[in-house]
Amino acid sequence: MITIYDSEAIIKIYKLLNKRCDVIDKFIKNHAYYFGPYTEEYGSNDVFNNIIDLMQRKNQLINLKVIVDKAISSLPDNDKKVLLLKMNYNVSVNEICGVLELKERTAFRRIERAFEKLTEALNQSKYYNSLISILNTEEWIIGVREEVKDRRMSFKTEVASI
């Protein structure tokens, strides 16, 4: 099940997806060029299998982007605006307040509601199983998910102790 922590992590990684795909493309090109079938220590089957693995990883990242795009497009406009600001510009709450002309408390609620709506949309997506698979196989995505969850949990603990 996708949690609100996962939704926030997905927004954090969204803008990195294109860069990751570009890096994979460059790596595939270099891998094929430098470790082609003429290398003694590396057989042509190894090169071929590594390239296929990299292409599959790139395909997963592209699928993740498409799934998130579809989920966001299904949300109400207010939620889309908040998520797009977080996703594309990584803006702070104060900046969201300024751009959307909101008070700070309202901005916090709006951000939280947008993540809740995104969580619902992702959990109801017909691509849910693919999404779960991607989130659980890419190590760097797992790291971001854990970082977001730890940050949110420590914030809840701090608030509870006040």
N, C-alpha and C positions, 0 to 999 in steps of 0.2 A: 504494500500500500504506500502510495506517495503521501508524505507528510508535508506540513507547512515548511519544515526545515529543508526538505528536498526542493520545494518550489523556490525558496529563496536561493538555494545553492544553484539551481538551474538558471535563475536570472543572472547570478554572478558569473557563471561560465558561458552564458549564451554568446557574449561578444568575443570570446576566445575561440569559438568553434571554427570560424573561417581561418584564423591564423593557424590553428592546429592542422586543418586540412591542407593549407599551403605548405606547412613544414613536412607533412607526410608526402606530398607530391615531390618536393625537393629531395627528400630522403629516398624515395623510390627511384627517382632519376639517377641519383648518385650511386645508389646500391646497384642498380643494373649496369651502370657505366663502369664502376670500379671493381665490382665483384662478379663480373660476367662469367660466362662458361669457361674462360681461359685461365681462371685462377686455380692453381693446384690445391690449395688448402680449402677451397670452397667449391663444391660441385654445383653444376648448373641447376640441379633439383633443389638444393638449399637456397640458391638465389631466387628461383621461381617461387618456392614456398614462402620465403620471407616477403616477397613482393605481394603475393596474394594475401598474406596476413595483414600487411599494411593497407592494402586496398579495402579489405573488409573493415578495418578500424575506421578508415576514412568514411566508408559508407555508413557505418553506425553513427558517426558524428553528424553527417548530413541528415540522416533520419531523425536524430535528436532535434536538430534545428527545425525541421519540417513539423515534427510533432508539437514542439513548443509554439511555433508560429500559428498552427491551427488552433491550439488551445487558447492562445492570447486573442486571436481574431474572434473567438466565440464569446469573449467577455464584454460587459458593458463598457461604454466609452471612458467613463471616469477611471475604471480599473485599468484599462489599456494605457491611459496616459501615465498613470503612476508607474506601471511596470516598464513602459518604454523609457521613461526618464531614468529609472534604476538600471535598466538593461543597457541602454545606449550611452548614457552619460555618467552613470554611477554617482548620481547626485546625492547630497546629504538631505536630511529632513528639512533643514533650514532653506535649502535651495528649492525643494519641492514646495515649501510654504510660499516662497516668492513667486515661483512660476505659476502655481495654481491658485495663488491668492487665498491661502488657507492659514488658519491659526495652527500652531505647533501641535496641539492635542488632536485637532481634526486631521492633520497630515499623518500623524502616527496611526490613527484609526483607519484612514483611507489606505495607507500602505498595508496594514495588517489585513484589511478586508480584501485588497487586491491579491495578496498571497493566498488567502483562504479560497477565493474564487478560482485562482489558477490551480490550486490543489484539487478542488472539485472537478475542474475541467480535465485535468490530467488523469485523475482516477476514473473518470467516465469515458475517457478516450478509447476508441476502438483499437488504438495502438498501445494500449496499456502494457501488455506483455513485452512488447519490443522495448518500450521505455524502461521498464524494470530491468530488463536484460542489459541495456546500455549503462544504466546507472550503477549496476553491480559488477560490471566488467572493466570499466576504465578506471585505473588506479587514481589518476589525478582528479577525477570526478568524485570518487569515494572520499578522497582527502578533503575536497571542498565541502562535501556534505557533512563530514565529521566536524570540520572547523565551524560551519554555520550552526550545527546542533550544539556544540560545546559553548559557543558564544551566547546563543539564546538561553541555554540552560543556566549558565553562570549569571546572566542578566536576571532571569527569574529568581534565582537564589538571592541575588543582591536586593531585589525589590522586596522579596518576602522577609528579609531580615531588617528592613527599615521600619 
